[in-house]
Amino acid sequence: MLTKYEFQASLAREGQLACHLVAKLRPEHLAFRFSPGQRSIQELVEYLAVQLEGGVAYFIQGEWTRWETLAAEAKGLTPAAFPLAMERQLTAVERLLAVVADADFSTRMVKTPAGDPIPLASGLLEFPLKWAPAYRMQLFLQAKAAGLGELGSSNLWRGHDPKPTA
């Protein structure tokens, strides 16, 4: 079973990986979107800056108010400001989880966004934790399509630039 420590460590790793990718962006990449109905890179950066805290807050508090506030605050977030926003978000998640007893982490029942009952740990795994790599992948693919063709799988999965080939 997933523990609070494992959950927080996984979120922290997602934050590191997102920060690595966002640091590669330049202003000319931010308006790029695959199609008119999809998020721009700027909108993805804003989303990544709130989705961990917003999702965790939803499952612990049972409502989306915090997400809405965070999303409004993230409008116009620059890539340079992203690491601080991610650090603040991870600190907020730590505080949110601090009020949940370890025993309650796996047994406390909460509701999914669709209203279905689910144990808290499962909800956090199935939603905020799974959203993070999905949107990180989208950012990676859009950044490559926007002109950052030098990005490789090591950027996406390890948070490191690819090793030069001989």
C-alpha positions in Angstrom: 0.0 0.0 0.0 1.2 3.5 -0.8 2.4 5.5 2.2 2.3 9.2 2.7 6.1 9.3 2.5 6.2 7.4 -0.8 3.4 9.6 -2.2 5.3 12.8 -1.2 8.6 11.5 -2.5 6.9 10.7 -5.9 5.4 14.1 -6.1 8.7 15.7 -5.3 10.3 13.8 -8.1 7.6 14.9 -10.5 8.3 18.5 -9.4 12.0 18.1 -10.1 11.3 16.7 -13.6 8.8 19.4 -14.4 11.3 22.1 -13.3 13.9 20.6 -15.6 11.7 20.7 -18.6 10.3 24.2 -17.9 13.8 25.5 -17.5 14.4 24.6 -21.2 11.6 26.8 -22.4 12.3 30.2 -24.0 9.7 33.0 -24.5 9.1 32.1 -28.1 7.9 28.6 -27.1 5.2 29.7 -24.7 2.4 30.4 -27.2 2.8 27.1 -29.0 -0.2 24.7 -29.0 -0.8 21.6 -31.1 -4.3 22.8 -32.0 -6.7 25.7 -31.1 -8.6 23.5 -28.6 -5.5 22.4 -26.7 -3.5 24.2 -24.0 -0.5 26.3 -25.0 2.8 25.7 -23.4 2.2 28.7 -21.2 -1.1 27.2 -20.0 0.7 23.9 -19.3 3.3 25.6 -17.2 0.5 27.3 -15.3 -1.4 24.0 -14.9 1.7 22.2 -13.7 2.2 24.9 -11.1 -1.1 24.1 -9.4 -2.2 20.6 -10.2 -0.3 18.8 -7.4 -1.5 21.1 -4.6 -5.0 21.6 -6.1 -5.5 17.9 -6.5 -4.3 17.0 -3.0 -6.4 19.8 -1.5 -9.5 18.5 -3.3 -9.1 15.0 -1.9 -8.3 16.2 1.7 -10.8 19.1 1.8 -13.5 17.7 -0.6 -13.9 20.8 -2.8 -12.2 22.7 -5.6 -12.0 26.2 -4.1 -8.2 26.0 -3.5 -7.6 24.8 -7.1 -9.6 27.8 -8.5 -7.6 30.2 -6.3 -4.3 28.7 -7.3 -5.2 28.7 -11.0 -6.0 32.4 -10.8 -2.7 33.1 -9.1 -0.7 31.1 -11.7 -1.9 33.1 -14.7 1.1 34.5 -16.5 3.6 32.5 -14.4 7.0 32.7 -16.2 9.3 29.7 -16.6 11.8 31.6 -14.4 9.3 31.7 -11.6 8.2 28.1 -12.0 10.7 26.5 -9.6 9.6 28.7 -6.7 6.0 28.0 -7.5 6.7 24.2 -7.5 8.6 24.4 -4.2 5.7 26.4 -2.7 3.2 23.8 -4.1 5.2 20.8 -2.6 5.4 22.6 0.8 1.7 23.2 0.7 1.1 19.5 -0.1 3.3 18.5 2.9 1.2 20.7 5.2 -2.1 19.3 3.8 -0.9 15.8 4.4 0.4 16.6 7.9 -3.1 16.7 9.2 -3.9 13.2 7.9 -2.8 10.4 10.3 -0.8 7.7 8.7 -3.4 5.1 9.6 -6.1 7.3 7.9 -4.1 7.7 4.7 -5.2 4.3 3.5 -8.5 3.9 5.2 -10.2 7.3 5.1 -12.8 7.4 2.4 -13.1 10.4 0.1 -15.0 11.1 -3.1 -13.5 11.2 -6.6 -14.4 14.2 -8.8 -17.2 12.1 -10.2 -18.5 11.5 -6.6 -17.5 7.9 -6.2 -16.1 6.7 -2.9 -12.4 5.8 -2.8 -9.7 5.5 -0.1 -7.7 8.7 0.2 -4.4 7.0 -0.8 -6.0 5.5 -3.9 -7.6 8.8 -4.8 -4.3 10.6 -4.5 -2.6 8.0 -6.6 -5.2 7.7 -9.3 -5.6 11.5 -9.7 -2.9 14.0 -8.7 0.0 11.5 -8.9 -1.1 10.2 -12.3 -1.8 13.6 -13.7 1.7 14.8 -13.1 3.6 12.5 -15.6 0.8 12.8 -18.1 1.0 16.6 -18.2 4.8 16.4 -18.0 4.7 14.2 -21.1 2.5 16.7 -22.9 4.8 19.5 -22.0 7.8 17.5 -23.3 6.0 16.7 -26.6 4.9 20.3 -27.1 8.3 21.7 -26.3 9.9 19.4 -28.9 7.3 20.4 -31.5 7.8 24.1 -30.6 11.5 23.8 -31.5 13.3 22.1 -28.7 14.2 19.1 -30.8 17.3 18.4 -28.7 15.2 17.2 -25.8 15.4 13.5 -25.3 14.0 10.8 -23.1 16.6 11.5 -20.4 15.1 15.0 -20.1 11.6 13.6 -19.7 12.3 10.7 -17.3 15.6 11.5 -15.6 15.7 15.3 -15.6 19.1 15.4 -17.3 20.2 16.5 -20.8 21.0 13.6 -23.1 24.6 12.6 -23.2 26.4 13.7 -26.4 26.9 10.9 -28.9 30.4 10.3 -30.2 
